[in-house]
């Protein structure tokens, strides 16, 4: 988890949106946050195309980083909460979004979200679950998304269905770990092209089984980005089922 705090100091915007041409501080903040606005519009359009009815009350952004998507969705929702494992990222999110008074940012390293059941109208995550260390953690947080969503709340997240062999080797991450152990400064490792970022994935079947077992319905599944090539990931559009007898008639 401390690696994300390190990356937040070295190059936070590139860490979140890793365009090779934007490394070493190449992102301009206004350009960076504009990508979030475009993605939020795309997600809401997809929700509408799949017949999802959204209540624009409370919004949760899991793995918020510096608040790229929290900020974007704050144009639509009454209150937005961003949560991230990195305290440094959360501090940056607060700085970048201080004028967004209806945005709140919290840091947590727990595998249980620090929110009550049925809190949020919309739960969202993109380019985050894939960086969790195990498939079990990914599935566990998907279950948490369902838990904290309100009845009939919408849950949208992106996650790879698998990782190609060449990406599973993750040589740059392994070299980062080995050289860090030898006390080589992490800033040197980063400049040399190394990074501790790992990639993981879970099958569509596993996602759907977990969502269903926790009381949700998978409304739709869409390819996240056709340009990913062999690295295939999906956007999942899920609805928390109502447990009220009156609503189940």
Backbone as CSV, one residue per row, in Angstrom:
resi,resn,N_x,N_y,N_z,CA_x,CA_y,CA_z,C_x,C_y,C_z
1,UNK,0.819,-1.203,0.000,0.000,0.000,0.000,0.857,1.258,0.000
2,UNK,2.032,1.189,0.646,2.897,2.364,0.719,3.400,2.773,-0.652
3,UNK,3.443,1.822,-1.610,3.888,2.158,-2.964,3.011,3.226,-3.595
4,UNK,1.716,3.189,-3.307,0.825,4.201,-3.875,1.097,5.570,-3.268
5,UNK,1.500,5.613,-2.015,1.901,6.884,-1.424,3.163,7.417,-2.092
6,UNK,4.086,6.511,-2.426,5.311,6.908,-3.120,4.984,7.467,-4.493
7,UNK,4.150,6.745,-5.242,3.787,7.191,-6.581,3.017,8.511,-6.552
8,UNK,2.265,8.726,-5.485,1.533,9.989,-5.343,2.480,11.165,-5.232
9,UNK,3.671,10.922,-4.743,4.677,11.976,-4.634,5.486,12.117,-5.928
10,UNK,5.727,10.984,-6.599,6.582,11.006,-7.786,5.857,11.547,-9.021
11,UNK,4.645,11.067,-9.272,3.916,11.466,-10.482,2.456,11.035,-10.354
12,UNK,1.671,11.737,-9.542,0.326,11.260,-9.196,-0.631,11.169,-10.376
13,UNK,-0.612,12.134,-11.276,-1.582,12.115,-12.373,-1.279,10.984,-13.354
14,UNK,0.005,10.765,-13.651,0.367,9.656,-14.539,0.065,8.320,-13.880
15,UNK,0.234,8.226,-12.570,-0.062,6.981,-11.857,-1.513,6.587,-12.043
16,UNK,-2.396,7.557,-12.098,-3.832,7.297,-12.243,-4.207,7.032,-13.695
17,UNK,-3.644,7.796,-14.592,-3.949,7.680,-16.022,-2.617,7.573,-16.760
18,UNK,-2.172,6.325,-16.954,-0.780,6.067,-17.355,-0.557,6.127,-18.859
19,UNK,-0.755,7.298,-19.421,-0.412,7.546,-20.814,1.107,7.672,-20.903
20,UNK,1.783,6.842,-21.725,3.245,6.896,-21.807,3.792,8.281,-22.140
21,UNK,3.029,9.054,-22.896,3.487,10.379,-23.295,3.324,11.419,-22.188
22,UNK,2.659,11.042,-21.111,2.395,11.998,-20.029,3.222,11.722,-18.773
23,UNK,4.145,10.765,-18.867,4.941,10.432,-17.691,5.878,11.580,-17.331
24,UNK,6.294,11.619,-16.075,7.193,12.649,-15.545,6.548,14.034,-15.587
25,UNK,5.299,14.084,-15.115,4.622,15.372,-14.971,4.044,15.933,-16.247
26,UNK,3.789,15.080,-17.240,3.294,15.570,-18.528,1.835,15.966,-18.544
27,UNK,1.061,15.509,-17.578,-0.360,15.874,-17.537,-0.531,17.305,-17.021
28,UNK,-1.287,18.102,-17.741,-1.753,19.377,-17.213,-3.044,19.084,-16.439
29,UNK,-3.203,19.635,-15.251,-4.389,19.288,-14.442,-5.709,19.463,-15.174
30,UNK,-5.863,20.549,-15.907,-7.133,20.780,-16.593,-7.379,19.725,-17.670
31,UNK,-6.312,19.305,-18.343,-6.434,18.255,-19.358,-6.749,16.913,-18.701
32,UNK,-6.095,16.648,-17.611,-6.295,15.407,-16.871,-7.732,15.285,-16.378
33,UNK,-8.245,16.328,-15.741,-9.597,16.268,-15.194,-10.663,16.268,-16.297
34,UNK,-10.329,16.821,-17.466,-11.265,16.798,-18.589,-11.525,15.370,-19.056
35,UNK,-10.529,14.492,-18.930,-10.743,13.086,-19.304,-11.789,12.441,-18.402
36,UNK,-11.823,12.849,-17.153,-12.829,12.327,-16.226,-14.230,12.778,-16.607
37,UNK,-14.352,14.028,-17.031,-15.660,14.535,-17.438,-16.199,13.762,-18.635
38,UNK,-15.324,13.468,-19.592,-15.738,12.691,-20.763,-16.157,11.277,-20.366
39,UNK,-15.400,10.667,-19.443,-15.716,9.303,-19.024,-17.027,9.252,-18.248
40,UNK,-17.269,10.245,-17.399,-18.526,10.287,-16.642,-19.721,10.381,-17.586
41,UNK,-19.602,11.223,-18.603,-20.684,11.347,-19.581,-20.899,10.024,-20.312
42,UNK,-19.800,9.365,-20.676,-19.916,8.080,-21.374,-20.608,7.032,-20.506
43,UNK,-20.229,6.976,-19.232,-20.818,5.993,-18.324,-22.309,6.256,-18.135
44,UNK,-22.681,7.501,-17.960,-24.092,7.814,-17.765,-24.908,7.530,-19.029
45,UNK,-24.305,7.758,-20.184,-24.991,7.403,-21.435,-25.213,5.896,-21.523
46,UNK,-24.200,5.120,-21.137,-24.333,3.667,-21.171,-25.400,3.208,-20.176
47,UNK,-25.422,3.831,-19.001,-26.462,3.491,-18.021,-27.847,3.724,-18.611
48,UNK,-28.011,4.840,-19.281,-29.296,5.175,-19.881,-29.654,4.185,-20.988
49,UNK,-28.668,3.809,-21.785,-28.931,2.880,-22.891,-29.343,1.501,-22.390
50,UNK,-28.925,1.161,-21.165,-29.278,-0.137,-20.587,-30.485,-0.060,-19.656
51,UNK,-31.153,1.079,-19.657,-32.383,1.212,-18.893,-32.192,1.326,-17.390
52,UNK,-31.035,1.760,-16.958,-30.783,1.902,-15.518,-31.357,3.231,-15.016
53,UNK,-32.121,3.154,-13.964,-32.700,4.354,-13.368,-31.821,4.803,-12.209
54,UNK,-31.271,6.002,-12.327,-30.305,6.504,-11.348,-30.950,7.562,-10.458
55,UNK,-30.732,7.423,-9.152,-31.085,8.489,-8.208,-29.814,9.291,-7.958
56,UNK,-29.850,10.574,-8.231,-28.642,11.397,-8.181,-28.430,11.996,-6.795
57,UNK,-28.394,11.098,-5.806,-28.138,11.528,-4.432,-26.686,11.352,-4.054
58,UNK,-26.370,10.210,-3.412,-25.025,9.965,-2.906,-24.230,9.072,-3.858
59,UNK,-23.006,9.513,-4.146,-22.134,8.833,-5.103,-20.839,8.417,-4.409
60,UNK,-20.359,7.205,-4.706,-19.088,6.720,-4.167,-18.132,6.394,-5.302
61,UNK,-16.912,6.921,-5.200,-15.836,6.651,-6.153,-14.762,5.834,-5.436
62,UNK,-14.697,4.542,-5.761,-13.731,3.651,-5.118,-12.399,3.711,-5.849
63,UNK,-11.326,4.026,-5.098,-10.004,4.203,-5.695,-9.923,5.554,-6.385
64,UNK,-10.288,6.597,-5.665,-10.488,7.916,-6.262,-9.213,8.600,-6.714
65,UNK,-8.055,8.185,-6.181,-6.829,8.894,-6.530,-6.926,10.354,-6.157
66,UNK,-6.633,11.233,-7.118,-6.702,12.671,-6.838,-8.096,13.241,-7.104
67,UNK,-9.066,12.354,-7.323,-10.449,12.806,-7.473,-10.883,13.061,-8.907
68,UNK,-10.243,12.407,-9.871,-10.591,12.621,-11.281,-12.064,12.324,-11.550
69,UNK,-12.527,11.135,-11.137,-13.913,10.769,-11.416,-14.871,11.316,-10.368
70,UNK,-14.410,11.484,-9.144,-15.266,12.103,-8.121,-15.671,13.494,-8.571
71,UNK,-14.690,14.247,-9.043,-14.932,15.606,-9.532,-15.897,15.587,-10.715
72,UNK,-15.673,14.655,-11.640,-16.512,14.609,-12.836,-17.970,14.306,-12.494
73,UNK,-18.183,13.327,-11.626,-19.558,12.953,-11.276,-20.201,13.957,-10.324
74,UNK,-19.407,14.820,-9.715,-19.984,15.819,-8.802,-20.858,16.820,-9.551
75,UNK,-20.744,16.860,-10.873,-21.608,17.719,-11.671,-23.032,17.184,-11.739
76,UNK,-23.223,15.935,-11.317,-24.521,15.281,-11.438,-25.139,14.896,-10.094
77,UNK,-24.298,14.595,-9.095,-24.791,14.045,-7.831,-24.767,15.090,-6.710
78,UNK,-25.707,14.941,-5.783,-25.827,15.900,-4.678,-24.623,15.851,-3.749
79,UNK,-24.091,14.655,-3.506,-22.891,14.531,-2.671,-22.037,13.392,-3.215
80,UNK,-20.735,13.578,-3.166,-19.805,12.595,-3.715,-18.718,12.289,-2.695
81,UNK,-18.431,11.014,-2.542,-17.365,10.572,-1.650,-16.339,9.788,-2.459
82,UNK,-15.079,10.149,-2.303,-13.989,9.408,-2.920,-13.194,8.710,-1.839
83,UNK,-12.838,7.464,-2.071,-12.047,6.713,-1.097,-10.843,6.109,-1.796
84,UNK,-9.696,6.148,-1.120,-8.470,5.625,-1.715,-7.570,5.057,-0.627
85,UNK,-6.756,4.078,-1.015,-5.834,3.445,-0.075,-4.676,4.370,0.289
86,UNK,-4.375,5.347,-0.587,-3.235,6.241,-0.375,-3.654,7.547,0.282
87,UNK,-3.123,7.792,1.446,-3.411,9.053,2.131,-2.862,10.240,1.350
88,UNK,-1.711,10.052,0.692,-1.138,11.134,-0.116,-2.047,11.492,-1.284
89,UNK,-2.623,10.468,-1.927,-3.564,10.736,-3.013,-4.789,11.482,-2.503
90,UNK,-5.294,11.073,-1.370,-6.476,11.719,-0.798,-6.191,13.180,-0.463
91,UNK,-5.021,13.454,0.072,-4.659,14.846,0.363,-4.610,15.676,-0.912
92,UNK,-4.086,15.096,-1.991,-4.068,15.797,-3.276,-5.488,16.003,-3.794
93,UNK,-6.343,15.002,-3.615,-7.738,15.126,-4.051,-8.418,16.286,-3.339
94,UNK,-8.162,16.428,-2.071,-8.753,17.536,-1.319,-8.249,18.875,-1.827
95,UNK,-6.963,18.951,-2.177,-6.397,20.193,-2.692,-6.960,20.542,-4.067
96,UNK,-7.004,19.546,-4.941,-7.485,19.794,-6.297,-8.965,20.144,-6.335
97,UNK,-9.723,19.669,-5.354,-11.177,19.806,-5.406,-11.748,20.600,-4.242
98,UNK,-10.957,21.489,-3.699,-11.419,22.213,-2.498,-12.642,23.075,-2.770
99,UNK,-12.816,23.484,-4.042,-13.990,24.311,-4.347,-15.253,23.471,-4.498
100,UNK,-15.096,22.141,-4.593,-16.251,21.251,-4.700,-16.691,20.870,-3.281
101,UNK,-17.482,21.719,-2.691,-17.812,21.546,-1.273,-18.674,20.314,-1.005
102,UNK,-19.293,19.759,-2.031,-20.105,18.553,-1.839,-19.306,17.289,-2.145
103,UNK,-17.977,17.420,-2.261,-17.096,16.261,-2.425,-16.321,16.020,-1.129
104,UNK,-16.275,14.779,-0.708,-15.553,14.394,0.499,-14.589,13.275,0.134
105,UNK,-13.396,13.276,0.746,-12.387,12.273,0.422,-11.867,11.627,1.695
106,UNK,-11.791,10.296,1.669,-11.332,9.555,2.839,-10.296,8.523,2.402
107,UNK,-9.407,8.193,3.328,-8.382,7.182,3.082,-8.655,5.963,3.954
108,UNK,-8.512,4.793,3.378,-8.716,3.557,4.135,-7.924,2.431,3.496
109,UNK,-7.283,1.619,4.339,-6.569,0.443,3.865,-7.298,-0.841,4.253
110,UNK,-8.504,-0.711,4.733,-9.289,-1.872,5.139,-9.910,-2.555,3.921
111,UNK,-10.108,-3.851,4.031,-10.809,-4.584,2.976,-12.321,-4.500,3.146
112,UNK,-12.751,-3.800,4.176,-14.177,-3.530,4.402,-14.387,-2.025,4.268
113,UNK,-15.266,-1.625,3.400,-15.509,-0.197,3.209,-16.084,0.419,4.481
114,UNK,-15.575,1.602,4.882,-15.998,2.215,6.148,-17.327,2.965,6.035
115,UNK,-18.316,2.307,5.446,-19.623,2.912,5.258,-20.706,1.908,5.669
116,UNK,-21.823,2.442,6.083,-22.946,1.587,6.484,-23.592,0.937,5.269
117,UNK,-24.334,-0.122,5.532,-25.108,-0.765,4.464,-26.077,0.247,3.855
118,UNK,-26.296,0.084,2.540,-27.315,0.869,1.833,-27.106,2.380,2.018
119,UNK,-25.914,2.847,1.717,-25.581,4.265,1.872,-25.635,5.040,0.561
120,UNK,-25.207,4.421,-0.555,-24.985,5.169,-1.794,-25.980,4.800,-2.899
121,UNK,-26.356,5.828,-3.654,-27.233,5.627,-4.801,-26.461,5.100,-6.008
122,UNK,-25.186,5.423,-6.070,-24.363,5.036,-7.226,-22.951,4.744,-6.715
123,UNK,-22.446,3.558,-7.040,-21.081,3.160,-6.669,-20.308,2.952,-7.964
124,UNK,-19.112,3.537,-8.029,-18.349,3.535,-9.283,-16.874,3.258,-9.023
125,UNK,-16.246,2.568,-9.985,-14.800,2.350,-9.916,-14.264,2.048,-11.311
126,UNK,-13.172,2.699,-11.677,-12.552,2.436,-12.969,-11.034,2.483,-12.819
127,UNK,-10.349,1.534,-13.456,-8.884,1.449,-13.449,-8.332,1.320,-12.036
128,UNK,-9.043,0.595,-11.194,-8.641,0.447,-9.790,-8.595,-1.023,-9.364
129,UNK,-9.691,-1.730,-9.530,-9.758,-3.120,-9.068,-8.633,-3.966,-9.648
130,UNK,-8.212,-3.659,-10.854,-7.166,-4.432,-11.521,-5.813,-4.341,-10.811
131,UNK,-5.658,-3.351,-9.944,-4.391,-3.178,-9.246,-4.367,-3.816,-7.862
132,UNK,-5.471,-4.454,-7.474,-5.476,-5.157,-6.197,-4.635,-6.428,-6.299
133,UNK,-4.000,-6.830,-5.196,-3.010,-7.917,-5.273,-3.559,-9.309,-5.543
134,UNK,-4.828,-9.560,-5.221,-5.367,-10.908,-5.418,-6.766,-10.839,-6.016
135,UNK,-7.152,-11.927,-6.680,-8.511,-12.026,-7.204,-9.531,-12.027,-6.063
136,UNK,-9.149,-12.642,-4.960,-10.048,-12.670,-3.814,-10.384,-11.274,-3.318
137,UNK,-9.399,-10.379,-3.305,-9.648,-8.998,-2.881,-10.568,-8.281,-3.866
138,UNK,-10.350,-8.519,-5.150,-11.220,-7.903,-6.156,-12.667,-8.316,-5.929
139,UNK,-12.889,-9.604,-5.801,-14.251,-10.105,-5.599,-14.831,-9.641,-4.268
140,UNK,-13.959,-9.547,-3.259,-14.419,-9.066,-1.958,-14.929,-7.643,-2.024
141,UNK,-14.234,-6.786,-2.771,-14.680,-5.400,-2.879,-15.929,-5.280,-3.752
142,UNK,-16.071,-6.144,-4.731,-17.318,-6.138,-5.501,-18.500,-6.438,-4.570
143,UNK,-18.296,-7.386,-3.672,-19.320,-7.661,-2.664,-19.586,-6.467,-1.772
144,UNK,-18.524,-5.727,-1.439,-18.679,-4.516,-0.631,-19.446,-3.431,-1.389
145,UNK,-19.218,-3.336,-2.695,-19.972,-2.360,-3.488,-21.469,-2.624,-3.359
146,UNK,-21.837,-3.892,-3.438,-23.254,-4.246,-3.326,-23.773,-3.918,-1.926
147,UNK,-22.975,-4.208,-0.913,-23.405,-3.961,0.466,-23.714,-2.492,0.715
148,UNK,-22.841,-1.597,0.240,-23.007,-0.172,0.569,-23.958,0.540,-0.387
149,UNK,-24.396,-0.142,-1.455,-25.363,0.462,-2.369,-26.766,0.407,-1.778
150,UNK,-27.545,1.428,-2.029,-28.939,1.430,-1.597,-29.733,0.425,-2.425
151,UNK,-30.892,0.057,-1.934,-31.781,-0.787,-2.724,-32.114,-0.069,-4.028
152,UNK,-32.001,-0.788,-5.120,-32.186,-0.252,-6.471,-31.075,0.707,-6.880
153,UNK,-30.019,0.774,-6.078,-28.867,1.590,-6.431,-28.088,0.963,-7.583
154,UNK,-27.331,1.799,-8.275,-26.574,1.366,-9.449,-25.092,1.235,-9.086
155,UNK,-24.476,0.180,-9.584,-23.054,-0.088,-9.354,-22.398,-0.287,-10.716
156,UNK,-21.379,0.503,-10.999,-20.660,0.386,-12.265,-19.171,0.310,-11.967
157,UNK,-18.520,-0.716,-12.503,-17.072,-0.816,-12.296,-16.423,-1.511,-13.483
158,UNK,-15.130,-1.265,-13.635,-14.330,-1.875,-14.695,-13.322,-2.817,-14.062
159,UNK,-13.139,-3.970,-14.703,-12.116,-4.913,-14.244,-11.757,-5.827,-15.408
160,UNK,-10.490,-6.203,-15.577,-10.113,-7.134,-16.650,-10.710,-8.520,-16.413
161,UNK,-11.004,-9.224,-17.509,-11.482,-10.596,-17.376,-10.298,-11.558,-17.264
162,UNK,-9.121,-11.072,-17.543,-7.911,-11.887,-17.444,-6.719,-11.051,-17.858
163,UNK,-5.542,-11.554,-17.590,-4.319,-10.825,-17.903,-3.453,-11.699,-18.800
164,UNK,-3.045,-11.202,-19.986,-2.181,-11.994,-20.860,-0.885,-12.385,-20.152
165,UNK,-0.292,-13.483,-20.591,0.916,-13.999,-19.954,2.020,-12.956,-19.875
166,UNK,2.202,-12.199,-20.946,3.290,-11.212,-20.944,3.065,-10.132,-19.899
167,UNK,1.804,-9.869,-19.566,1.504,-8.880,-18.526,1.576,-9.495,-17.142
168,UNK,1.360,-10.825,-17.070,1.404,-11.499,-15.772,2.816,-11.584,-15.221
169,UNK,3.797,-11.597,-16.105,5.190,-11.667,-15.656,5.563,-10.426,-14.854
170,UNK,5.129,-9.263,-15.340,5.284,-7.993,-14.619,6.719,-7.779,-14.129
171,UNK,7.633,-7.842,-15.085,9.052,-7.738,-14.774,9.405,-6.406,-14.114
172,UNK,8.804,-5.333,-14.604,9.124,-4.010,-14.040,8.746,-3.928,-12.564
173,UNK,7.615,-4.534,-12.219,7.200,-4.522,-10.813,8.142,-5.372,-9.962
174,UNK,8.554,-6.516,-10.498,9.455,-7.397,-9.745,10.831,-6.745,-9.547
175,UNK,11.302,-6.054,-10.577,12.580,-5.352,-10.448,12.470,-4.213,-9.437
176,UNK,11.350,-3.528,-9.441,11.113,-2.455,-8.467,11.229,-3.004,-7.049
177,UNK,10.573,-4.129,-6.801,10.588,-4.723,-5.461,11.994,-5.151,-5.066
178,UNK,12.719,-5.789,-5.995,14.061,-6.277,-5.676,15.027,-5.138,-5.419
179,UNK,14.988,-4.122,-6.262,15.923,-3.007,-6.117,15.554,-2.112,-4.935
180,UNK,14.261,-2.029,-4.634,13.848,-1.282,-3.441,14.385,-1.958,-2.186
181,UNK,14.386,-3.282,-2.201,14.920,-4.042,-1.071,16.399,-3.734,-0.860
182,UNK,17.083,-3.392,-1.938,18.508,-3.037,-1.864,18.705,-1.558,-1.539
183,UNK,17.613,-0.875,-1.193,17.637,0.527,-0.752,18.002,1.513,-1.854
184,UNK,17.783,1.130,-3.113,17.968,2.079,-4.205,16.786,3.052,-4.186
185,UNK,17.044,4.351,-4.258,15.951,5.329,-4.165,14.858,5.060,-5.186
186,UNK,13.636,5.145,-4.718,12.502,4.853,-5.595,12.375,5.877,-6.717
187,UNK,12.816,7.085,-6.487,12.778,8.089,-7.553,13.693,7.678,-8.707
188,UNK,14.814,7.052,-8.408,15.708,6.546,-9.455,15.041,5.420,-10.226
189,UNK,14.384,4.532,-9.490,13.722,3.401,-10.134,12.611,3.888,-11.070
190,UNK,11.888,4.887,-10.632,10.800,5.423,-11.433,11.333,6.062,-12.711
191,UNK,12.410,6.820,-12.590,13.009,7.457,-13.765,13.571,6.420,-14.732
192,UNK,13.937,5.256,-14.204,14.469,4.177,-15.041,13.359,3.385,-15.729
193,UNK,12.118,3.764,-15.484,10.995,3.106,-16.147,10.352,1.987,-15.355
194,UNK,10.759,1.830,-14.096,10.169,0.786,-13.269,8.980,1.363,-12.487
195,UNK,8.083,0.478,-12.053,6.927,0.899,-11.255,6.386,-0.309,-10.507
196,UNK,5.791,-0.086,-9.339,5.266,-1.206,-8.543,3.845,-1.602,-8.887
197,UNK,3.313,-1.054,-9.962,1.914,-1.282,-10.312,1.723,-2.691,-10.868
198,UNK,0.778,-3.440,-10.295,0.496,-4.772,-10.784,-0.883,-4.828,-11.432
199,UNK,-1.079,-5.847,-12.256,-2.334,-6.010,-12.979,-2.922,-7.374,-12.640
200,UNK,-4.212,-7.374,-12.341,-4.907,-8.602,-12.006,-6.272,-8.595,-12.690
201,UNK,-6.920,-9.723,-12.734,-8.232,-9.778,-13.343,-9.054,-10.936,-12.807
202,UNK,-10.354,-10.903,-13.082,-11.260,-11.991,-12.703,-12.207,-12.232,-13.866
203,UNK,-12.696,-13.441,-13.968,-13.580,-13.790,-15.080,-14.949,-13.141,-14.915
204,UNK,-15.640,-12.983,-16.034,-17.000,-12.442,-15.992,-17.908,-13.340,-15.157
205,UNK,-17.715,-14.632,-15.262,-18.528,-15.569,-14.480,-18.353,-15.336,-12.985
206,UNK,-17.115,-15.134,-12.541,-16.866,-14.886,-11.124,-17.518,-13.597,-10.661
207,UNK,-17.424,-12.562,-11.470,-18.050,-11.280,-11.118,-19.554,-11.457,-10.968
208,UNK,-20.160,-12.112,-11.937,-21.612,-12.271,-11.906,-22.056,-13.144,-10.741
209,UNK,-21.284,-14.174,-10.424,-21.639,-15.050,-9.293,-21.588,-14.277,-7.973
210,UNK,-20.556,-13.463,-7.782,-20.441,-12.693,-6.536,-21.565,-11.668,-6.434
211,UNK,-21.800,-10.932,-7.519,-22.851,-9.910,-7.495,-24.208,-10.530,-7.174
212,UNK,-24.505,-11.649,-7.812,-25.787,-12.318,-7.589,-25.906,-12.840,-6.163
213,UNK,-24.819,-13.420,-5.657,-24.854,-13.983,-4.305,-25.046,-12.917,-3.236
214,UNK,-24.656,-11.686,-3.550,-24.784,-10.593,-2.581,-26.091,-9.827,-2.722
215,UNK,-26.932,-10.239,-3.667,-28.245,-9.613,-3.788,-28.343,-8.553,-4.861
216,UNK,-27.564,-8.710,-5.934,-27.606,-7.737,-7.019,-27.916,-8.436,-8.341
217,UNK,-28.260,-7.638,-9.338,-28.557,-8.145,-10.669,-27.601,-7.491,-11.670
218,UNK,-26.956,-8.304,-12.485,-26.094,-7.768,-13.538,-26.979,-7.374,-14.714
219,UNK,-27.114,-6.092,-14.911,-28.001,-5.582,-15.962,-27.338,-5.647,-17.333
220,UNK,-26.037,-5.342,-17.388,-25.343,-5.334,-18.682,-23.843,-5.433,-18.460
221,UNK,-23.153,-5.869,-19.511,-21.695,-5.932,-19.519,-21.231,-5.385,-20.857
222,UNK,-20.277,-4.451,-20.814,-19.754,-3.863,-22.042,-18.234,-3.877,-22.031
223,UNK,-17.653,-4.005,-23.197,-16.199,-3.899,-23.328,-15.781,-2.509,-22.874
224,UNK,-14.779,-2.441,-22.013,-14.342,-1.140,-21.500,-13.710,-0.295,-22.593
225,UNK,-12.790,-0.890,-23.352,-12.070,-0.129,-24.374,-11.623,-1.097,-25.459
226,UNK,-12.173,-0.938,-26.652,-11.846,-1.854,-27.747,-10.372,-1.800,-28.130
227,UNK,-9.695,-0.708,-27.819,-8.278,-0.571,-28.186,-7.350,-1.315,-27.239
228,UNK,-7.919,-1.959,-26.209,-7.082,-2.701,-25.275,-6.420,-3.929,-25.912
229,UNK,-6.915,-4.357,-27.061,-6.337,-5.513,-27.722,-6.535,-6.769,-26.906
230,UNK,-5.434,-7.492,-26.653,-5.516,-8.736,-25.899,-5.817,-8.535,-24.431
231,UNK,-5.645,-7.301,-23.955,-5.915,-7.000,-22.551,-7.376,-6.579,-22.437
232,UNK,-8.255,-7.566,-22.283,-9.690,-7.340,-22.364,-10.265,-7.086,-20.981
233,UNK,-10.933,-5.947,-20.801,-11.640,-5.691,-19.549,-13.047,-5.210,-19.849
234,UNK,-13.909,-5.362,-18.867,-15.322,-5.031,-19.017,-15.748,-3.938,-18.062
235,UNK,-16.779,-3.206,-18.478,-17.580,-2.396,-17.574,-18.785,-3.259,-17.185
236,UNK,-19.056,-3.369,-15.897,-20.222,-4.098,-15.407,-21.249,-3.097,-14.897
237,UNK,-22.495,-3.288,-15.284,-23.599,-2.427,-14.867,-24.546,-3.279,-14.023
238,UNK,-24.591,-2.970,-12.739,-25.250,-3.835,-11.760,-26.269,-3.030,-10.949
239,UNK,-27.352,-3.690,-10.581,-28.395,-3.051,-9.762,-28.563,-3.831,-8.477
240,UNK,-28.542,-3.113,-7.355,-28.798,-3.740,-6.055,-30.286,-4.077,-5.969
241,UNK,-30.586,-5.323,-5.711,-31.976,-5.765,-5.651,-32.680,-5.240,-4.408
242,UNK,-33.944,-4.970,-4.556,-34.761,-4.530,-3.433,-35.121,-5.748,-2.569
243,UNK,-35.037,-5.561,-1.264,-35.425,-6.648,-0.343,-36.785,-6.396,0.272
244,UNK,-37.400,-5.281,-0.118,-38.707,-4.944,0.429,-39.791,-5.796,-0.215
245,UNK,-40.617,-6.488,0.575,-41.696,-7.311,-0.002,-42.620,-6.514,-0.900
246,UNK,-42.846,-5.265,-0.516,-43.760,-4.431,-1.298,-43.214,-4.170,-2.694
247,UNK,-41.852,-4.103,-2.797,-41.237,-3.826,-4.079,-40.979,-5.069,-4.899
248,UNK,-41.200,-6.223,-4.307,-40.936,-7.472,-5.010,-42.215,-8.119,-5.553
249,UNK,-43.318,-7.448,-5.380,-44.580,-7.998,-5.879,-44.639,-7.884,-7.392
